Amino acid sequence: MRSRVCIFGSVCCVMVVFLASMLNAQLAGSPWPMFHHDVKHTGMSGYAGPSVPRLAWSYVTDGKVRTSPAAGNNGLIYIGSHLHDNNLYVMDSNGTLNWSYLAKGGVSSSPALGFDGRVYVGSDEGDNNFYTFHSNGSFSWSYLTMSYVDLSPALGSDGRVYVGSNSPDNNFYVFNSNGSFVWSYVIISGAYSSAALGSDERVYVGADYGDGNVYSFNSNGSFNWSYLTESYVQSSPALGTDWRVYFGSNDNTLYTLNSNCSLAWSYITRRGVISSPALRSDGTMYIGSGDYNLYAVSSNCSLKWSYAAGSNVTSSPALGDDGGVFVGSNSGDNNLYAINSNGSLSWSYLTGGEVYSSPALGGDGKLYFGSEDNAIYCIEQVPTVTATATPTETPTRTPTHTPTHTPTNSPTATPTETSTPTSTPLPTAMIVVNNPAPNPGTTLTVAFLLTKTITGPPFNAWAIVILPNGAVLDMFTLKPVNLKKPDAKARGLLAPLFAPILRALVPNAPGRYEFAVLFFDQKIKQITRRSQAFLDVSSFVTIQ
């Protein structure tokens, strides 16, 4: 049996509170205002999708469309485009371009819509900003991070904006709706899934390679708990009415946790799970897997049904209120599938590329999604339905896409150089621990994060732990080390670098421990004091 670890405790997070009035950034009450519909990521719509489909319109961009659309109350559709395009597009319900914004990097983040009409979205490498726009496309504010922001934001009932950034930034951020910084939490290898918010404003988010945890934070940024899987967690958590937390991991497993972090149940698939779960009110979880299947698993972990697509299912399902399930498939298949409530195929629609995009349902019953064939699609119900609809009907793809793509920006959507606020740059390096106040018997993880390349003459480096009694141990071997004797020699280190150093059970030895990485110029033949290091980074852990 594979072992998994829950870590509880309280941590010190980087927190800056600006004494400014907080504007309300609450989520819009529109048909589909954000990734997976709502802050709990249920993927559950209040509308039925098309049962007898036809293509209403498609819009061709200059890049791959992986993001999930958001649908506003005014019939507008918000969606980003990726490679070679880098636009956020806003389309009317008939497929005409309303406005667009050209970022300096791809837009893989799925937009979130505020009740006041503002749009919140992140940008990829080459830009690394988190953006907010007014409803007419004019620029509101941006926040510059140290890495790409391809995760989707959540807007809390407390008026705050929640979003994560990838490595080497590794921060999960919380802002007021005017862009002022509230708090951030350093995740060892960076956030890798979009955050879900509980009714109590607790935050749930998955972590990237080298970490593999799902984290829970309190609304003030303090650590609540973490749950360790055996691989990265790109699947965004979903929260049930039973207060349970549902998600998948690339370790081939679907997980359900109780609110106190204990494992309720897990379900093993044949390959990794990147898709995010969708939940019905009865607790049934719908989720795709790399083993080509879409799964429906009941609240007691029994399999209701599975549907075999023609390729990986990394798209996250959307649920219609009539029982329909809508999800995309990847290379070699490239279909958008509509599955009946009993697991049978209702219909499918073939695109010219992989469908990573998670579909969204509009208030008019139309289905919106993107494809890696560079197109945005809208599927609608055929107005006149025959008495007997063919259950496997596949609509014919219209080769001519309308309307004509106009990639130019709205004139009012250009940010100024004086946009505020900007982030405080990360230090050159840091030591990251998963819990600075662990209890005996829990797992402690220590890692070295380098954010700026080290160049220059050769140097010696040590990774050490200083015990409460002053003894110095090598962090890799936990054996005594003599700093006067040269250790690892190197000429330079390229950033970004994330290097796990120590992973061990916490001993029953209370006290304050210091974990440090020291860099000394190799020309120093006799090290007599710590201050001779040209780079000294450390972090303290207090065992209770």
C-alpha positions in Angstrom: 0.0 0.0 0.0 1.3 3.4 -0.9 1.8 5.8 2.1 0.5 9.3 2.0 1.1 12.1 4.4 -1.1 14.8 5.9 0.7 17.8 7.4 -1.0 20.1 9.8 0.3 23.2 11.4 0.6 27.0 11.2 3.1 28.8 9.1 4.3 32.4 8.7 3.3 33.7 5.3 4.5 36.8 3.6 1.7 39.3 4.3 1.4 43.0 3.4 -1.9 44.7 4.1 -2.5 48.1 2.4 -4.7 50.6 4.2 -6.9 51.1 1.3 -10.6 50.6 0.8 -11.4 47.2 -0.6 -13.5 47.2 -3.8 -15.8 44.4 -4.3 -14.5 41.7 -6.7 -17.3 39.2 -6.1 -18.1 36.7 -8.8 -20.7 37.6 -11.4 -24.0 35.8 -11.2 -23.8 34.9 -14.9 -24.4 31.5 -16.6 -20.7 30.5 -16.5 -18.5 33.2 -14.9 -15.2 31.3 -14.4 -13.3 28.1 -14.9 -15.6 25.2 -13.9 -18.5 27.5 -13.3 -18.1 28.6 -9.6 -15.5 29.0 -6.9 -16.2 25.5 -5.6 -15.4 24.2 -9.2 -18.5 22.0 -9.4 -18.7 22.4 -13.2 -22.5 22.3 -12.7 -24.6 24.6 -14.9 -28.2 25.7 -14.2 -29.0 25.1 -17.9 -29.2 22.1 -20.2 -26.8 21.8 -23.2 -27.7 20.9 -26.7 -29.1 17.4 -27.2 -29.4 17.7 -31.0 -26.5 19.8 -32.0 -25.3 22.0 -34.8 -22.5 24.5 -35.2 -23.8 28.0 -34.5 -20.5 29.7 -35.3 -16.7 29.4 -35.0 -14.0 32.0 -34.8 -10.4 31.3 -36.0 -7.6 32.9 -34.0 -3.8 32.8 -34.7 -3.0 30.5 -31.8 -4.1 27.4 -29.9 -7.1 27.8 -27.7 -6.6 25.8 -24.5 -8.4 28.1 -22.1 -12.0 27.5 -20.8 -14.5 30.2 -21.8 -16.5 32.4 -19.4 -20.1 33.3 -20.3 -21.4 36.7 -19.1 -25.0 37.8 -18.4 -24.9 40.0 -21.5 -24.3 37.1 -23.8 -20.6 37.9 -24.2 -18.1 35.0 -24.3 -14.5 35.6 -22.8 -11.7 33.3 -23.9 -7.9 33.4 -24.4 -5.6 32.2 -27.1 -2.1 30.8 -26.7 0.9 30.3 -29.0 1.5 33.0 -31.7 -1.6 34.9 -30.8 -1.6 36.0 -27.1 -5.0 37.6 -27.2 -7.9 37.7 -24.7 -11.0 37.7 -26.9 -14.5 38.9 -26.1 -17.2 37.6 -28.5 -20.8 38.5 -28.9 -23.3 35.6 -28.7 -23.5 35.6 -32.5 -19.7 35.1 -32.9 -18.7 38.7 -33.7 -15.6 40.2 -32.0 -16.6 42.7 -29.3 -13.0 43.5 -28.1 -9.7 41.9 -27.7 -6.5 42.6 -25.7 -3.0 41.6 -26.9 -0.7 40.4 -24.1 3.0 39.9 -24.4 2.6 36.2 -23.7 0.0 33.5 -24.3 -3.3 33.5 -22.5 -3.8 30.0 -21.1 -5.6 31.3 -18.0 -9.4 31.0 -18.0 -11.0 34.4 -17.3 -13.1 35.2 -14.3 -15.9 37.7 -14.4 -16.7 40.1 -11.5 -20.2 41.3 -10.7 -19.2 44.8 -11.8 -18.3 43.6 -15.2 -14.5 43.5 -14.7 -12.5 40.6 -16.2 -9.6 38.9 -14.4 -7.0 36.8 -16.3 -3.4 35.7 -16.2 -0.7 35.6 -19.0 2.1 33.2 -19.9 5.8 33.3 -20.1 7.1 36.5 -21.8 4.5 38.6 -19.9 3.9 37.0 -16.5 1.3 39.5 -15.5 -2.1 39.1 -13.9 -4.5 41.5 -15.5 -7.8 43.1 -14.8 -9.9 44.9 -17.4 -13.1 46.9 -17.3 -16.1 45.6 -19.1 -15.4 47.7 -22.2 -11.9 46.3 -22.5 -10.0 49.3 -21.0 -7.2 48.5 -18.7 -7.8 48.4 -14.9 -4.7 47.1 -13.2 -2.0 44.4 -13.5 0.4 42.7 -11.1 3.8 41.4 -12.4 5.0 38.0 -11.1 8.3 36.2 -11.6 6.7 33.5 -13.7 3.8 32.7 -16.0 0.2 32.8 -14.7 -1.7 30.2 -16.6 -3.9 29.3 -13.7 -7.4 30.6 -13.5 -8.4 33.2 -10.8 -11.2 32.8 -8.2 -13.2 35.7 -6.9 -14.2 35.4 -3.2 -17.3 36.6 -1.4 -14.8 38.6 0.7 -14.1 40.8 -2.4 -10.6 39.3 -2.9 -8.9 37.8 -6.0 -7.1 34.5 -5.6 -4.6 33.2 -8.1 -1.4 31.1 -8.3 1.9 31.5 -10.2 4.2 28.8 -11.5 7.9 28.2 -10.8 10.3 30.0 -10.2 7.8 32.4 -8.6 6.0 29.7 -6.7 3.6 32.0 -5.0 -0.1 31.8 -4.4 -1.4 35.4 -4.4 -4.4 37.2 -2.9 -5.3 40.7 -3.9 -8.0 43.2 -3.2 -10.0 44.0 -6.2 -8.2 47.4 -6.6 -5.0 45.4 -7.1 -3.5 46.0 -3.7 -1.6 43.0 -2.3 -3.1 41.2 0.7 -0.9 38.1 1.2 1.0 35.4 -0.6 2.1 31.9 0.3 5.2 30.2 -1.2 4.4 26.7 -2.5 7.6 24.6 -2.8 7.3 24.0 -6.6 4.6 26.5 -7.5 0.8 26.2 -7.8 -0.2 23.9 -10.6 -4.0 23.9 -10.4 -6.6 26.7 -10.1 -7.8 27.4 -6.6 -11.2 26.5 -5.2 -12.8 28.5 -2.4 -14.9 27.1 0.4 -17.9 28.7 2.0 -15.6 29.7 4.9 -13.2 31.3 2.3 -10.6 28.5 2.8 -8.4 28.0 -0.2 -7.6 24.7 -1.9 -4.9 24.4 -4.5 -2.6 21.7 -6.0 1.2 21.8 -6.4 3.6 21.1 -9.3 6.4 18.6 -9.8 8.7 18.1 -6.7 5.8 18.8 -4.3 2.7 16.8 -5.1 0.6 18.3 -2.3 -2.9 19.7 -2.2 -2.8 22.7 0.1 -5.5 24.2 2.3 -5.0 27.8 3.5 -7.2 29.9 5.8 -8.6 33.1 4.6 -5.9 35.1 6.4 -3.1 33.2 4.6 -2.2 30.9 7.4 -1.5 27.2 6.7 -4.5 24.9 7.4 -3.3 21.5 6.0 -1.7 19.7 3.1 -2.2 16.2 1.6 0.7 14.5 -0.1 0.2 12.5 -3.3 2.8 10.7 -5.3 3.0 13.1 -8.3 2.0 16.6 -9.3 -1.6 17.8 -8.9 -2.7 19.7 -12.0 -6.3 18.7 -11.4 -8.1 21.6 -9.8 -9.9 20.6 -6.5 -13.7 20.7 -6.4 -15.7 21.1 -3.2 -18.8 19.1 -2.4 -21.9 19.9 -0.4 -20.6 17.4 2.1 -17.5 19.6 2.7 -15.3 17.0 1.0 -12.4 17.9 -1.4 -12.3 16.1 -4.7 -9.3 16.0 -7.1 -7.0 13.9 -9.2 -3.3 13.4 -9.3 -0.8 12.3 -12.0 -0.2 9.3 -9.7 -3.2 7.7 -11.5 -5.5 8.3 -8.5 -8.8 10.1 -7.9 -8.9 11.4 -4.3 -11.7 12.4 -1.9 -10.7 14.0 1.4 -12.7 14.9 4.4 -12.6 18.5 5.5 -10.0 17.6 8.2 -7.6 16.2 5.5 -8.3 12.6 6.3 -8.8 10.3 3.2 -12.4 9.5 2.6 -11.6 7.3 -0.4 -9.5 7.0 -3.5 -10.0 5.4 -6.9 -7.2 4.1 -9.1 -7.2 4.7 -12.9 -4.7 3.3 -15.4 -2.9 6.6 -16.1 -2.4 10.1 -14.7 -5.4 12.4 -14.0 -5.0 16.1 -15.1 -8.8 16.7 -15.7 -10.6 18.5 -12.9 -13.6 16.8 -11.3 -17.2 18.0 -11.8 -19.7 17.3 -9.0 -23.5 16.8 -9.0 -25.5 17.5 -5.8 -25.7 13.7 -5.1 -21.9 13.6 -4.8 -21.3 11.9 -8.1 -17.8 12.9 -9.5 -17.2 13.2 -13.2 -13.5 13.3 -14.3 -11.3 12.4 -17.2 -8.1 10.4 -17.2 -5.0 9.8 -19.4 -6.3 6.2 -19.8 -8.8 7.6 -22.4 -11.8 7.3 -20.1 -14.4 9.7 -18.6 -15.4 8.3 -15.2 -18.6 8.8 -13.2 -17.8 7.7 -9.6 -20.5 7.8 -6.8 -20.0 9.4 -3.4 -19.2 6.0 -1.9 -16.4 5.3 -4.4 -18.3 2.8 -6.6 -18.0 3.2 -10.3 -21.3 4.3 -11.9 -20.0 4.1 -15.5 -17.0 5.0 -17.7 -17.0 6.2 -21.3 -14.0 5.4 -23.5 -12.9 8.2 -25.8 -10.3 7.9 -28.5 -7.5 9.6 -26.6 -6.5 11.2 -23.3 -9.2 13.2 -21.5 -7.5 16.2 -19.9 -10.5 18.5 -20.5 -12.7 19.1 -17.4 -16.3 18.1 -17.7 -19.2 20.5 -17.8 -22.6 19.3 -16.4 -26.0 20.2 -17.8 -29.0 20.3 -15.4 -30.7 17.6 -17.5 -27.9 15.1 -16.7 -25.7 15.7 -19.8 -21.9 15.7 -19.5 -19.7 17.6 -21.9 -15.9 17.0 -22.3 -13.1 17.2 -24.8 -10.4 14.7 -25.9 -6.8 15.0 -27.1 -4.6 14.1 -30.1 -5.8 11.3 -32.3 -9.4 11.9 -31.4 -10.0 15.7 -31.1 -13.7 15.4 -30.3 -16.0 17.3 -28.0 -18.3 14.6 -26.5 -21.8 14.9 -25.1 -22.5 11.9 -22.8 -26.0 11.0 -21.4 -26.6 10.6 -17.7 -26.4 6.8 -18.1 -22.9 6.9 -19.7 -24.1 6.4 -23.3 -23.0 8.7 -26.2 -25.4 11.4 -27.1 -23.3 13.1 -29.8 -19.8 14.2 -30.6 -18.2 17.0 -32.6 -14.9 16.6 -34.4 -12.5 19.5 -34.5 -9.1 19.8 -36.2 -7.0 19.7 -33.0 -6.8 18.6 -29.4 -9.6 19.8 -27.1 -7.8 20.7 -23.9 -10.4 23.4 -23.3 -13.0 22.7 -20.7 -16.5 23.6 -22.2 -18.9 26.2 -20.8 -22.6 26.4 -21.0 -24.4 29.7 -21.7 -27.8 30.8 -20.5 -29.2 30.2 -23.9 -28.2 26.5 -23.8 -25.3 27.0 -26.2 -22.0 25.2 -25.6 -18.7 27.0 -25.9 -15.1 25.6 -26.1 -11.8 26.0 -27.8 -9.5 23.7 -29.8 -5.8 23.5 -30.7 -6.9 24.0 -34.3 -6.9 27.7 -33.3 -10.7 28.0 -33.3 -13.4 28.9 -30.8 -16.6 26.9 -31.2 -20.2 27.5 -30.3 -22.6 24.5 -30.6 -26.4 25.2 -30.3 -29.6 23.1 -30.2 -31.2 22.4 -33.6 -34.4 24.5 -33.4 -36.7 21.8 -34.8 -36.1 18.4 -33.2 -37.4 15.3 -34.8 -39.4 12.8 -32.7 -36.5 10.4 -32.7 -33.0 11.8 -32.5 -30.1 9.6 -33.5 -28.1 9.1 -30.3 -24.7 9.1 -32.1 -25.3 12.0 -34.3 -22.1 13.9 -35.2 -22.6 17.4 -36.6 -20.7 18.2 -39.8 -17.9 20.7 -39.2 -18.3 23.8 -41.3 -15.0 24.5 -43.0 -15.6 28.3 -43.5 -15.4 30.1 -40.1 -17.1 33.3 -39.5 -16.7 36.1 -38.7 -13.4 37.2 -40.1 -10.7 37.4 -37.3 -9.7 40.9 -36.4 -6.6 40.6 -34.2 -6.2 44.3 -33.4 -6.7 45.5 -29.8 -9.5 47.7 -28.7 -7.9 51.2 -28.5 -8.8 51.5 -24.9 -7.1 48.2 -23.9 -3.5 49.3 -23.8 -1.9 49.4 -20.3 0.2 52.3 -19.3 3.8 51.9 -18.1 2.7 53.4 -14.7 0.2 50.6 -13.9 0.2 49.6 -10.3 0.9 47.8 -8.2 4.0 45.8 -9.2 5.3 42.9 -7.2 8.4 43.0 -4.9 11.1 41.0 -6.7 12.0 37.6 -5.2 15.5 37.3 -3.5 18.3 35.6 -5.4 17.7 32.4 -3.5 15.6 31.0 -0.6 15.1 27.9 1.5 11.6 26.7 1.3 10.0 24.4 4.0 6.6 22.9 3.8 5.9 23.6 7.5 8.0 25.7 9.8 6.3 24.4 13.0 5.9 20.6 12.4 4.8 18.0 14.9 6.9 14.9 15.5 6.1 12.0 13.2 5.0 14.3 10.3 7.1 14.7 7.1 9.4 17.7 6.7 10.4 18.8 3.2 13.2 21.3 2.6 14.2 22.7 -0.8 16.6 25.2 -2.3 15.0 27.7 -4.8 17.3 29.8 -7.0 15.6 32.7 -8.9 18.7 34.5 -10.3 21.6 32.8 -12.1 24.9 32.7 -10.2 28.0 33.4 -12.3 31.6 34.4 -11.6 34.6 32.5 -10.2 34.3 28.9 -8.9 32.7 28.4 -5.5 32.2 25.9 -2.8 28.7 25.2 -1.5 27.2 23.4 1.5 23.7 22.5 2.5 23.6 22.2 6.3 21.3 21.9 9.3 22.2 23.6 12.6 20.7 21.7 15.6 19.4 23.5 18.7 22.7 22.6 20.5 24.8 24.2 17.7 26.0 21.1 16.1 26.2 21.3 12.2 25.1 18.4 10.0 25.2 17.9 6.3 21.6 18.2 5.1 21.9 15.4 2.5 23.5 12.8 4.9 22.5 14.2 8.3 26.1 13.5 9.4 28.5 16.0 10.9 30.2 18.4 8.5 33.4 20.5 8.7 32.8 23.8 6.9 36.6 24.4 6.8 36.9 21.5 4.3 35.8 22.3 0.7 32.8 20.4 -0.4 30.9 20.6 -3.7 32.7 22.8 -6.3 30.9 24.6 -9.1 31.4 27.6 -11.4 27.9 28.7 -11.8 24.2 27.8 -11.3 21.5 28.6 -13.8 18.1 29.9 -12.7 15.4 29.0 -12.3 16.5 26.0 -10.1 14.4 24.1 -7.7 16.3 21.5 -5.8 14.7 19.3 -3.0 17.3 18.7 -0.4 15.7 16.9 2.5 12.6 14.9 3.0 12.4 13.2 6.4 10.1 12.3 9.3 10.2 14.9 12.1 11.9 13.5 15.2 10.6 13.8 18.7 13.3 16.4 19.5 11.8 19.8 20.3 13.8 22.9 19.5 14.6 25.4 16.8 16.5 24.1 13.8 18.2 26.2 11.0 18.4 24.9 7.5 20.9 26.8 5.3 22.7 26.7 2.0 26.1 28.6 2.0 28.2 29.6 -1.0 31.9 30.6 -0.6 34.4 31.8 -3.2 36.8 28.9 -3.9 39.7 31.3 -3.3 39.0 31.2 0.4 41.2 28.4 1.6 40.4 28.7 5.3 36.7 29.4 6.3 36.6 30.8 9.8 33.3 32.5 9.9 29.9 32.2 8.2 30.0 35.9 7.1 32.6 34.9 4.5 29.8 33.4 2.4 28.9 35.5 -0.6 25.4 33.9 -0.5 23.8 32.7 2.7 20.1 31.6 2.7 18.4 29.9 5.5 15.0 29.0 7.1 14.1 28.1 10.6 11.9 25.2 11.8 10.6 24.8 15.3 9.7 21.3 16.3 6.8 21.4 18.9 
